[in-house]
Amino acid sequence: QAVTGPALQFYDAVTRWPGSVHDNRIFENSRVMRRYENKEVPGTLLGDQGYACLPYLMTPLRNPQTSAQKGN
């Protein structure tokens, strides 16, 4: 798992989970999640469908129905 900023600088990287560990499990055990949970850092993270949608982590909508949802 890697977290980068708007200029593609690395803020955090997690490499300790070998093999096929689910993305969300890695995130739940990361320093980044703890920092966001404790409101130590501003902003919003963008993740793929492998992550849970959280107040500070935007993920794609599952099964979008309306045209507005499909556009997002």
HULINJO-V335618 format. One record per helix or strand of 2 or more residues. SS is the DSSP state (H for helix, E for strand). FROM is the first residue (numbers start at 1). TO is the last residue. Records with the same first field share a line. If there is no record, write none. Layout:
SS->FROM-TO, FROM-TO
This chain:
E->2-4, 10-13, 45-46, 57-58
H->23-28, 31-37, 67-71
